[in-house]
Amino acid sequence: MRLRSCRSYGCVAAIFVAAASAQAGSADGFNYSRDTLSFANWTVFTYENGHIVSHKNQFGHHYSRRCFVMTRAVAQFYKFARFEPNAPKLDENELHKRIRAVTRKSPWHDPLPPEKRIVIPGYRNLRELSSADTRLMQRNIGVGWVVYLRPGNVRMFYLHDKNYQVKTQALLEQALARHEFFIAYLSDFPILHINHSVLVYKHSRPRSADGTDHYLVYDPNHPDAPRHLEWLPQKREFSYEKDREFAGGFTRVFQVYGKFLQ
């Protein structure tokens, strides 16, 4: 009788571990207040209603041009790191190595199973780590200027066809259906009211009667809460939420970090 119980508990444990492993790699388990960076990517200039009002950042912050780096890092930590809050914290040098090890992994690769992930001891999650060791995180998740050399950037110069946006929206839907992230490059070139990267992680609500799709995104400029991206099928274009830096409305979307050289 006891042997049967042990076997039963073993089956339950195996199912639990399998479910936990699946959840660990699925974007369905993404929690904004837990799995994002606590600090912001600051704009180079000062904006009001989408217009530059000063060429000096009045807030005195210099961590800017890192939106691509930050969206990539959020995906990398979610897919390749494991936090162990009850374990002793590492010294700064070793923590530096662990952060670098996570952010050197290609973000388009499949999530690692829990036992193969890079362990970050002493912290509950990415939000806590980036709050407690902000400067260390900023120094080790990547530099901003490199993203200007990304091969995929050239698309913004010539892929203005709305049919391309229809295909992009289909790719976004497919990624979410596979329970994956979709990292988006937002651009309205040549107007340049927006030149930004966000991470799309779920629908905010069901599709509207007119076919509009509604998405929640992690925006590095706004660490406190998710923001909203919409697909407007009648216009065959995307629309992004208004804020101080962007007047809101039309933007093109290009997928980034979905594959090599993208």
Summary of the structure (lengths in Angstrom):
residues: 262
radius of gyration: 20.1
end to end distance: 57.7
largest distance: 76.7
contacts: 736
relative contact order: 0.16
helix: 39%
strand: 22%
